[in-house]
Amino acid sequence: MEESDYIDSFAEVGFQDIRRIDQLDYFSGSASESTRKVAEGFGATSITIVGQKG
C-alpha cells in the first residue's frame, strides 16, 4: 500500500487533519540479515500517522 492509501482509509472512517509525523526504516535494525534484505528489497519502512476523529 502507498501512504496515500492509508491516509484515504482513515479519512473514509471519519478522521480529519490526517498527516504523517514520522518515518522510520524499522527493519534496518533487525538482528536477522535475511529480514533486512527482504525488507530492503520491498522498500519496507514504517510511518506514524496522526489524525483527529471528528
C-alpha positions in Angstrom: 0.0 0.0 0.0 1.0 3.5 -0.6 1.0 6.2 2.1 -1.9 8.0 0.4 -4.0 4.7 0.6 -3.6 4.7 4.4 -4.5 8.4 4.7 -7.5 7.9 2.4 -8.6 4.9 4.6 -8.5 7.0 7.7 -10.5 9.8 6.0 -13.1 7.3 4.9 -13.9 6.4 8.5 -14.2 10.0 9.7 -10.7 11.1 10.7 -9.6 14.7 9.8 -6.3 16.6 9.7 -4.5 13.4 8.9 -0.8 13.6 8.4 2.4 11.6 8.6 4.6 12.8 11.5 7.4 10.3 11.3 9.0 7.7 9.0 11.4 5.0 10.2 13.4 2.3 8.5 12.2 -0.1 11.2 13.6 -3.3 9.6 17.2 -2.0 9.3 17.7 -2.6 13.0 16.7 -6.3 12.7 19.2 -8.8 14.0 18.3 -11.0 11.1 20.2 -10.3 7.9 17.6 -12.1 5.8 14.9 -9.8 7.3 16.9 -6.7 6.5 17.5 -7.9 2.9 13.9 -8.8 2.2 12.6 -5.5 3.7 15.1 -3.6 1.7 14.0 -5.4 -1.5 10.4 -4.3 -0.9 11.4 -0.8 0.2 9.6 -1.5 3.5 9.5 1.2 6.1 7.1 2.2 8.9 5.3 5.5 9.2 3.4 7.2 12.1 0.1 8.8 11.1 -2.0 11.1 13.3 -5.5 12.5 12.8 -8.5 13.8 14.7 -11.7 11.9 15.0 -14.5 14.4 14.4 
